[in-house]
């Protein structure tokens, strides 16, 4: 859909109608032979699974003074839904322990549906495993902070994650496996 009725004065002094694309329409004026501009759209975000365990409550809530040892694990998975739509899952788990006793255990599977179009094929995996989780992370981080706070503990504020380094490490591991176990 094009918006019409934008007027401008031409050199002759006559008003001319110009057409402008609406904000929600992609412009295809890339100048690269008519190829589509790369786009990344978030279609949906959701909590697939959330678990908070506080096995020592209410006693664990009264312990003060000793900082817990917190172990955090991060994983990213992606599944194709169609040629351009992908379901990306950011899985975060955090386990807090003091003297070998579990204070709390949080597990979150946070998902997003993304539409990826116009990217060269070699860029799709990095977009799925770097950019998509980078977009999901602030929301998942908030869910984790709220869950720990609602469980009676201070909010667990996760540090930013370098998804590019995680992706590079995963690629390196897969290349090593391929060298060790040729198919």
C-alpha positions as CSV (number, residue, x, y, z in Angstrom):
1,X,0.0,0.0,0.0
2,X,1.4,3.4,-1.0
3,X,0.4,6.6,0.7
4,X,-0.5,9.3,-1.8
5,X,-1.2,12.9,-1.4
6,X,2.3,14.2,-0.5
7,X,2.6,17.4,-2.4
8,X,5.8,19.1,-3.6
9,X,6.4,21.9,-6.0
10,X,8.1,20.9,-9.2
11,X,10.4,23.3,-11.1
12,X,7.4,24.4,-13.1
13,X,5.6,25.5,-10.0
14,X,2.9,22.9,-10.4
15,X,2.0,20.6,-7.5
16,X,2.8,16.9,-8.2
17,X,1.6,13.8,-6.4
18,X,4.4,11.7,-5.0
19,X,4.1,8.1,-3.7
20,X,5.8,7.1,-0.4
21,X,5.8,3.6,1.0
22,X,3.9,3.1,4.3
23,X,6.0,2.5,7.4
24,X,5.0,-1.1,7.7
25,X,6.0,-1.9,4.1
26,X,9.6,-2.9,3.2
27,X,11.1,-0.7,0.5
28,X,12.8,-2.6,-2.2
29,X,15.1,0.1,-3.6
30,X,18.3,-1.6,-2.7
31,X,20.1,-0.9,-5.9
32,X,21.6,-4.4,-5.8
33,X,19.8,-5.8,-8.8
34,X,16.4,-6.1,-7.2
35,X,17.5,-8.4,-4.4
36,X,15.5,-8.1,-1.2
37,X,17.0,-6.1,1.6
38,X,17.9,-8.2,4.6
39,X,15.2,-8.1,7.3
40,X,14.9,-9.6,10.8
41,X,11.5,-9.4,12.4
42,X,10.4,-10.6,15.8
43,X,6.9,-12.1,15.3
44,X,6.4,-13.4,18.8
45,X,8.1,-13.9,22.2
46,X,7.0,-16.4,24.8
47,X,7.9,-18.3,27.9
48,X,7.9,-22.0,27.0
49,X,8.9,-23.3,30.4
50,X,9.8,-21.7,33.7
51,X,10.7,-23.5,36.9
52,X,11.7,-22.0,40.2
53,X,12.7,-24.4,43.0
54,X,13.4,-23.3,46.6
55,X,14.0,-26.7,48.3
56,X,15.2,-25.3,51.6
57,X,12.4,-22.8,52.2
58,X,11.7,-21.2,54.6
59,X,15.0,-21.9,56.2
60,X,17.0,-20.9,53.1
61,X,15.4,-17.4,53.2
62,X,16.8,-16.7,56.7
63,X,20.5,-17.4,55.8
64,X,22.4,-14.2,55.5
65,X,26.0,-13.2,55.3
66,X,27.4,-16.0,53.1
67,X,27.4,-15.3,49.4
68,X,26.1,-18.2,47.4
69,X,28.0,-19.9,44.6
70,X,25.8,-19.4,41.5
71,X,26.3,-21.7,38.4
72,X,24.7,-20.3,35.2
73,X,24.2,-22.3,32.0
74,X,23.1,-20.9,28.6
75,X,22.0,-22.7,25.5
76,X,20.5,-21.6,22.2
77,X,18.5,-23.7,19.8
78,X,16.7,-22.9,16.6
79,X,14.1,-24.7,14.6
80,X,12.7,-23.9,11.1
81,X,9.0,-23.2,10.9
82,X,9.0,-22.3,7.2
83,X,11.5,-21.0,4.7
84,X,11.7,-17.6,6.4
85,X,10.3,-18.2,9.9
86,X,12.3,-19.7,12.8
87,X,11.6,-20.6,16.4
88,X,14.7,-19.7,18.5
89,X,15.0,-20.8,22.1
90,X,17.2,-19.3,24.7
91,X,17.6,-21.7,27.7
92,X,18.9,-20.3,30.9
93,X,19.5,-22.1,34.2
94,X,20.8,-20.8,37.4
95,X,21.6,-22.8,40.5
96,X,22.6,-21.1,43.8
97,X,24.3,-23.1,46.5
98,X,25.8,-22.4,49.9
99,X,27.9,-25.0,51.6
100,X,26.7,-27.7,49.1
101,X,23.0,-26.9,49.9
102,X,20.8,-25.7,47.1
103,X,19.2,-22.3,47.8
104,X,17.3,-22.0,44.6
105,X,17.3,-23.4,41.1
106,X,15.8,-21.5,38.1
107,X,15.3,-22.9,34.7
108,X,13.8,-20.8,31.8
109,X,13.2,-21.7,28.2
110,X,12.4,-18.4,26.5
111,X,11.4,-18.5,22.8
112,X,10.9,-16.1,20.0
113,X,9.6,-16.5,16.5
114,X,11.6,-14.6,13.9
115,X,11.2,-13.9,10.3
116,X,14.5,-13.8,8.5
117,X,14.5,-12.7,4.8
118,X,17.0,-11.4,2.3
119,X,20.1,-12.6,4.0
120,X,22.7,-14.6,2.1
121,X,22.5,-18.3,3.2
122,X,25.9,-18.2,4.9
123,X,24.6,-15.4,7.3
124,X,21.4,-17.2,8.4
125,X,23.0,-19.3,11.1
126,X,24.9,-16.4,12.7
127,X,21.6,-14.4,12.7
128,X,19.8,-17.3,14.3
129,X,22.4,-18.0,16.9
130,X,23.8,-14.5,17.6
131,X,21.3,-11.8,16.8
132,X,18.0,-13.6,17.7
133,X,19.2,-14.6,21.2
134,X,20.7,-11.1,21.7
135,X,17.2,-9.7,21.1
136,X,15.6,-12.2,23.4
137,X,18.1,-11.9,26.3
138,X,16.9,-8.7,28.0
139,X,13.4,-10.2,28.3
140,X,14.7,-13.5,29.6
141,X,17.0,-11.7,32.0
142,X,14.0,-9.9,33.5
143,X,12.1,-13.1,33.9
144,X,15.0,-14.7,35.8
145,X,15.4,-11.6,38.0
146,X,11.7,-11.5,38.8
147,X,11.6,-15.2,39.6
148,X,14.4,-15.0,42.0
149,X,13.0,-11.9,43.7
150,X,9.5,-13.5,43.9
151,X,11.1,-16.6,45.4
152,X,12.3,-14.5,48.4
153,X,15.9,-13.8,47.2
154,X,17.6,-10.7,45.8
155,X,17.0,-10.4,42.0
156,X,19.5,-12.4,40.0
157,X,20.7,-10.0,37.4
158,X,22.5,-11.9,34.7
159,X,25.5,-10.2,33.0
160,X,25.3,-9.6,29.3
161,X,26.2,-12.7,27.2
162,X,28.5,-12.7,24.2
163,X,26.4,-14.8,21.8
164,X,29.0,-14.3,19.0
165,X,31.7,-15.9,21.1
166,X,29.3,-18.8,22.1
167,X,28.5,-19.3,18.4
168,X,32.2,-19.3,17.4
169,X,33.0,-21.8,20.1
170,X,30.1,-24.1,19.0
171,X,31.4,-23.9,15.4
172,X,34.9,-24.7,16.5
173,X,33.7,-27.7,18.6
174,X,31.7,-29.0,15.6
175,X,34.7,-28.7,13.3
176,X,36.9,-30.5,15.8
177,X,34.3,-33.3,16.1
178,X,34.2,-33.6,12.3
179,X,37.9,-34.0,12.1
180,X,37.9,-36.6,14.9
181,X,34.8,-38.5,13.6
182,X,34.7,-38.1,9.8
183,X,31.4,-39.3,8.4
